[in-house]
Amino acid sequence: MGDVIVVALSADKIVSESRGPGRPKFPWRQRASMLLSFAPVHRVHENHYHSSVAALGLFRPALYVKG
């Protein structure tokens, strides 16, 4: 459906601030590595904001899926 799949993944600090102590369970690099192991994923972007709006402005995707 798209030429490139980019995943915006929240930075550790953002996850900790929104989810509380002890989160994330896995550091950003490990989470990004897991996502990149899926063949369709081309790139993982470290998102340093509480919202994906900045990443959307940066990548200007034709299709946006929030999960």
C-alpha positions as CSV (number, residue, x, y, z in Angstrom):
1,M,0.0,0.0,0.0
2,G,3.0,2.3,0.4
3,D,6.5,2.5,-1.0
4,V,8.1,2.9,2.4
5,I,6.9,2.1,5.9
6,V,8.2,4.3,8.7
7,V,7.3,3.6,12.3
8,A,7.4,6.5,14.8
9,L,8.4,5.0,18.1
10,S,8.2,6.9,21.3
11,A,11.5,7.7,23.0
12,D,12.1,6.1,26.4
13,K,11.6,9.4,28.3
14,I,8.2,9.9,26.7
15,V,7.1,6.4,27.5
16,S,8.3,6.7,31.1
17,E,6.5,10.1,31.5
18,S,3.2,8.8,30.1
19,R,3.2,5.2,31.5
20,G,5.0,5.6,34.8
21,P,8.0,4.1,36.6
22,G,9.4,0.9,35.2
23,R,8.4,1.7,31.7
24,P,9.3,1.1,29.0
25,K,10.1,-2.6,29.7
26,F,12.6,-2.6,26.8
27,P,14.9,0.3,25.8
28,W,14.3,2.2,22.6
29,R,17.1,0.5,20.6
30,Q,15.7,-2.9,21.5
31,R,12.2,-2.0,20.6
32,A,13.3,-0.4,17.3
33,S,15.4,-3.5,16.5
34,M,12.4,-5.7,17.0
35,L,10.3,-3.5,14.6
36,L,13.1,-3.5,12.0
37,S,13.1,-7.2,12.0
38,F,9.8,-7.2,10.2
39,A,10.5,-7.1,6.5
40,P,7.9,-4.5,5.6
41,V,9.4,-1.9,8.0
42,H,12.0,0.4,6.3
43,R,12.8,2.8,9.1
44,V,12.0,3.5,12.8
45,H,11.9,7.1,13.9
46,E,12.6,8.0,17.5
47,N,9.7,10.3,18.5
48,H,10.6,12.7,21.3
49,Y,7.1,14.2,21.6
50,H,3.9,13.1,23.4
51,S,2.1,13.3,20.0
52,S,2.9,12.1,16.5
53,V,2.1,15.5,15.0
54,A,5.8,16.5,14.7
55,A,6.7,13.2,13.0
56,L,3.7,13.5,10.6
57,G,4.9,17.0,9.7
58,L,8.4,15.6,9.0
59,F,7.4,12.6,6.9
60,R,4.2,13.9,5.4
61,P,2.8,10.4,4.8
62,A,0.1,9.6,2.3
63,L,-1.3,7.2,4.9
64,Y,-1.2,7.4,8.7
65,V,-2.1,4.5,11.0
66,K,-2.0,4.9,14.8
67,G,-1.6,1.7,16.8
